[in-house]
Amino acid sequence: MSQQISAKKQQELQAQYSNYKDTLQAIAQKIGDVEQETEEHKLVLETLKPLPEDRRCFRMINGVLVERTVKDVVPQLQTNSDGLKKVLDDLLKQYTSKQEELEKWKVKNKIQVVQQ
């Protein structure tokens, strides 16, 4: 009977561990996506800033290519870029706190990872 209980407990711990790892992996994926988008915004801003403000440029908005001027687009891109940086900071904090939570859980339940 005690082996069944310990086996059940072992399965629960394994499920919790897998859940932590999946969550961390999902957050890391989001961080990668946001970093890539931030880098794209940075490149576009660096390209547009030296151009004259009245120059035409095109921007993709919800799958539709829209004609604008550099003067109109740069502030919008800057705002989006700043928002992405804030989201990235929040995701990094979330990842760190989840990782700390996992470490505390491992200590509390005396978990030793054999294979990663």
Backbone as JSON, one array per atom type, in Angstrom:
{
  "sequence": "MSQQISAKKQQELQAQYSNYKDTLQAIAQKIGDVEQETEEHKLVLETLKPLPEDRRCFRMINGVLVERTVKDVVPQLQTNSDGLKKVLDDLLKQYTSKQEELEKWKVKNKIQVVQQ",
  "N": [[0.82, -1.19, 0.0], [1.95, 1.23, 0.78], [3.78, 1.6, -1.24], [2.18, 2.16, -3.42], [1.11, 4.61, -2.67], [3.44, 6.13, -2.5], [4.23, 5.92, -5.14], [2.15, 7.23, -6.36], [2.48, 9.77, -5.26], [4.95, 10.31, -6.33], [4.32, 10.48, -9.04], [2.67, 12.73, -8.98], [4.52, 14.68, -8.17], [6.25, 14.57, -10.36], [4.53, 15.48, -12.35], [4.05, 18.09, -11.45], [6.64, 19.11, -11.61], [7.08, 18.92, -14.38], [5.14, 20.7, -15.22], [6.14, 23.13, -14.18], [8.51, 23.29, -15.71], [7.46, 23.41, -18.33], [6.06, 25.83, -18.18], [8.19, 27.62, -17.73], [9.55, 27.26, -20.14], [7.66, 28.21, -21.97], [7.52, 30.92, -21.24], [10.15, 31.66, -21.8], [10.11, 31.34, -24.58], [8.29, 33.36, -25.29], [9.79, 35.55, -24.46], [11.91, 35.42, -26.28], [10.5, 35.92, -28.69], [9.55, 38.55, -28.24], [11.98, 39.89, -27.92], [13.01, 39.63, -30.51], [11.12, 41.08, -32.0], [11.48, 43.6, -30.84], [14.07, 44.15, -31.67], [13.66, 44.31, -34.43], [12.03, 46.61, -34.55], [13.9, 48.46, -33.63], [15.83, 48.42, -35.7], [14.29, 49.4, -37.87], [13.65, 51.95, -36.91], [16.24, 53.06, -36.74], [16.81, 53.14, -39.44], [14.88, 54.88, -40.47], [15.12, 57.35, -39.07], [17.28, 59.12, -40.04], [16.16, 60.02, -42.42], [14.32, 62.42, -44.47], [11.48, 64.1, -43.04], [9.17, 64.31, -44.6], [9.23, 62.27, -46.37], [7.86, 59.48, -48.1], [6.72, 56.42, -46.71], [6.06, 52.95, -46.11], [3.85, 50.99, -44.16], [3.02, 48.01, -42.52], [-0.09, 47.22, -41.38], [-2.07, 45.24, -39.58], [-2.0, 43.34, -41.68], [-2.4, 44.91, -43.89], [-0.96, 47.06, -46.21], [0.02, 50.28, -45.59], [0.3, 53.63, -46.64], [2.37, 56.12, -45.4], [3.99, 59.0, -43.88], [7.4, 59.57, -42.94], [7.46, 61.2, -40.73], [4.99, 60.64, -39.51], [5.2, 57.94, -38.88], [7.5, 57.37, -37.3], [7.11, 58.32, -34.52], [5.06, 56.53, -33.73], [6.29, 54.04, -34.03], [8.32, 54.35, -32.13], [6.85, 54.51, -29.76], [5.68, 51.95, -29.79], [8.03, 50.42, -29.61], [9.01, 51.18, -27.1], [6.95, 50.15, -25.52], [7.27, 47.42, -26.04], [9.74, 46.99, -24.84], [9.06, 47.36, -22.17], [7.28, 45.22, -21.82], [9.08, 43.14, -22.24], [10.8, 43.47, -20.02], [8.95, 42.88, -17.98], [8.37, 40.19, -18.61], [10.89, 39.03, -18.2], [11.18, 39.41, -15.43], [9.05, 37.84, -14.58], [9.91, 35.33, -15.48], [12.22, 34.98, -13.93], [11.12, 34.99, -11.32], [9.48, 32.71, -11.48], [11.4, 30.78, -11.88], [12.79, 30.93, -9.45], [10.72, 30.13, -7.78], [10.45, 27.48, -8.63], [12.93, 26.46, -7.8], [12.67, 26.72, -4.99], [10.53, 25.0, -4.59], [11.73, 22.6, -5.36], [13.63, 22.3, -3.31], [11.94, 22.2, -1.07], [10.49, 19.84, -1.55], [12.5, 18.07, -1.68], [13.76, 17.43, -4.14], [15.78, 16.04, -6.62], [17.2, 16.55, -9.65], [17.72, 14.17, -12.04], [18.08, 13.86, -14.76], [18.13, 16.2, -17.38]],
  "CA": [[0.0, 0.0, 0.0], [2.8, 2.42, 0.85], [4.42, 1.78, -2.54], [1.19, 2.81, -4.28], [1.04, 6.0, -2.25], [4.67, 6.8, -2.91], [4.22, 5.99, -6.6], [1.2, 8.3, -6.69], [3.16, 11.02, -4.88], [6.02, 10.49, -7.31], [3.68, 10.94, -10.28], [2.24, 14.11, -8.75], [5.72, 15.53, -8.19], [6.72, 14.61, -11.74], [3.6, 16.34, -13.08], [4.32, 19.47, -11.02], [7.93, 19.5, -12.19], [6.86, 19.12, -15.82], [4.36, 21.93, -15.35], [7.1, 24.24, -13.98], [9.42, 23.35, -16.87], [6.69, 23.87, -19.48], [5.8, 27.26, -17.98], [9.45, 28.34, -17.97], [9.85, 27.19, -21.57], [6.72, 29.11, -22.65], [7.95, 32.29, -20.96], [11.38, 31.87, -22.57], [9.71, 31.51, -25.98], [7.72, 34.71, -25.41], [10.91, 36.49, -24.35], [12.6, 35.4, -27.57], [9.67, 36.6, -29.68], [9.54, 39.99, -27.96], [13.32, 40.41, -28.23], [13.13, 39.72, -31.96], [10.29, 42.19, -32.44], [12.14, 44.82, -30.39], [15.22, 44.35, -32.56], [13.12, 44.77, -35.72], [11.63, 48.01, -34.37], [15.13, 49.25, -33.52], [16.41, 48.53, -37.04], [13.45, 50.28, -38.68], [13.84, 53.32, -36.41], [17.57, 53.52, -37.16], [16.76, 53.39, -40.88], [13.99, 56.01, -40.79], [15.46, 58.62, -38.41], [18.04, 60.09, -40.84], [15.43, 60.4, -43.62], [13.47, 63.61, -44.34], [10.18, 63.79, -42.43], [8.08, 64.26, -45.58], [9.42, 61.12, -47.26], [6.84, 58.44, -47.98], [7.14, 55.07, -46.32], [4.91, 52.04, -46.03], [3.82, 50.25, -42.91], [2.04, 46.93, -42.51], [-0.98, 47.29, -40.22], [-3.05, 44.14, -39.66], [-1.95, 42.69, -42.98], [-2.66, 45.89, -44.95], [0.15, 47.98, -46.4], [-0.5, 51.64, -45.51], [1.29, 54.65, -46.98], [2.49, 57.18, -44.4], [5.25, 59.74, -43.98], [8.33, 59.24, -41.86], [7.02, 62.01, -39.59], [3.87, 59.96, -38.86], [5.52, 56.57, -38.49], [8.55, 57.29, -36.27], [6.58, 58.34, -33.13], [4.31, 55.3, -33.47], [7.28, 52.97, -33.84], [9.01, 54.59, -30.87], [5.91, 54.11, -28.71], [5.61, 50.48, -29.81], [9.31, 49.91, -29.15], [9.04, 51.38, -25.65], [6.01, 49.18, -24.95], [7.89, 46.09, -26.13], [10.8, 46.92, -23.82], [8.39, 47.17, -20.88], [6.79, 43.83, -21.82], [10.27, 42.29, -22.09], [11.21, 43.55, -18.61], [7.97, 42.13, -17.19], [8.56, 38.76, -18.86], [12.13, 38.61, -17.54], [10.88, 39.32, -14.0], [8.17, 36.68, -14.43], [10.75, 34.14, -15.66], [13.09, 34.87, -12.75], [10.32, 34.59, -10.15], [9.04, 31.33, -11.67], [12.58, 29.94, -11.68], [13.02, 30.89, -8.0], [9.64, 29.31, -7.24], [10.81, 26.09, -8.94], [14.04, 26.07, -6.91], [12.12, 26.55, -3.64], [9.72, 23.79, -4.64], [12.65, 21.47, -5.39], [14.2, 22.16, -1.97], [10.86, 21.8, -0.17], [10.12, 18.45, -1.8], [13.75, 17.3, -1.75], [13.84, 16.93, -5.52], [17.07, 16.1, -7.29], [16.98, 16.25, -11.06], [18.69, 13.19, -12.5], [18.32, 14.08, -16.18], [17.38, 17.37, -17.84]],
  "C": [[0.87, 1.25, 0.0], [3.52, 2.67, -0.48], [3.46, 2.47, -3.5], [1.1, 4.29, -3.95], [2.29, 6.74, -2.71], [4.75, 6.91, -4.43], [3.28, 7.11, -7.06], [1.83, 9.67, -6.4], [4.25, 11.33, -5.91], [5.45, 11.01, -8.63], [3.22, 12.39, -10.15], [3.43, 15.07, -8.81], [6.26, 15.66, -9.6], [5.84, 15.54, -12.57], [3.84, 17.81, -12.73], [5.63, 19.97, -11.63], [7.79, 19.78, -13.69], [6.09, 20.41, -16.07], [5.27, 23.16, -15.19], [7.98, 24.41, -15.22], [8.69, 23.87, -18.11], [6.41, 25.37, -19.39], [7.05, 28.07, -18.26], [9.79, 28.36, -19.46], [8.94, 28.14, -22.35], [7.13, 30.57, -22.45], [9.22, 32.6, -21.75], [11.08, 32.08, -24.05], [9.14, 32.91, -26.21], [8.82, 35.76, -25.35], [11.65, 36.56, -25.67], [11.82, 36.13, -28.65], [9.69, 38.11, -29.49], [10.9, 40.6, -28.25], [13.5, 40.59, -29.73], [12.33, 40.91, -32.49], [10.9, 43.53, -32.04], [13.32, 45.15, -31.3], [14.76, 44.85, -33.93], [12.7, 46.23, -35.64], [12.86, 48.91, -34.34], [15.75, 49.47, -34.9], [15.61, 49.49, -37.92], [13.63, 51.73, -38.23], [15.19, 53.89, -36.83], [17.59, 53.85, -38.65], [15.97, 54.66, -41.19], [14.45, 57.35, -40.21], [16.27, 59.58, -39.28], [17.29, 60.61, -42.08], [14.61, 61.68, -43.39], [12.08, 63.23, -43.84], [9.05, 63.65, -43.43], [8.21, 63.08, -46.55], [8.34, 60.07, -47.0], [7.48, 57.13, -47.51], [5.87, 54.24, -46.18], [5.02, 51.22, -44.76], [2.71, 49.21, -42.99], [1.23, 47.03, -41.22], [-2.07, 46.25, -40.43], [-3.14, 43.53, -41.06], [-2.22, 43.62, -44.16], [-1.49, 46.86, -45.01], [-0.41, 49.4, -46.5], [0.61, 52.62, -45.82], [1.22, 55.76, -45.93], [3.74, 58.0, -44.72], [6.12, 59.32, -42.81], [7.92, 59.96, -40.58], [5.9, 61.32, -38.8], [4.28, 58.63, -38.23], [6.5, 56.51, -37.31], [7.99, 57.36, -34.85], [5.81, 57.07, -32.77], [5.26, 54.13, -33.2], [8.0, 53.11, -32.51], [8.13, 54.16, -29.69], [5.81, 52.59, -28.63], [6.89, 49.86, -29.25], [9.42, 50.03, -27.63], [8.12, 50.38, -24.94], [6.59, 47.77, -24.96], [8.98, 45.92, -25.08], [10.19, 46.69, -22.44], [7.88, 45.73, -20.75], [7.95, 42.87, -21.59], [10.75, 42.29, -20.64], [10.26, 42.74, -17.73], [8.14, 40.62, -17.37], [9.83, 38.24, -18.18], [11.92, 38.47, -16.03], [10.02, 38.08, -13.72], [8.98, 35.38, -14.53], [11.6, 33.91, -14.42], [12.29, 34.4, -11.54], [9.85, 33.14, -10.27], [10.21, 30.36, -11.45], [12.9, 29.81, -10.19], [11.96, 30.02, -7.32], [9.94, 27.82, -7.46], [11.92, 25.62, -8.0], [13.55, 25.84, -5.48], [11.31, 25.27, -3.55], [10.61, 22.55, -4.61], [13.27, 21.23, -4.01], [13.14, 21.63, -1.0], [10.52, 20.32, -0.32], [11.33, 17.52, -1.95], [13.91, 16.62, -3.11], [15.27, 17.09, -6.02], [16.84, 15.67, -8.73], [18.1, 15.33, -11.53], [19.08, 13.48, -13.94], [17.49, 15.27, -16.62], [17.16, 17.33, -19.31]]
}
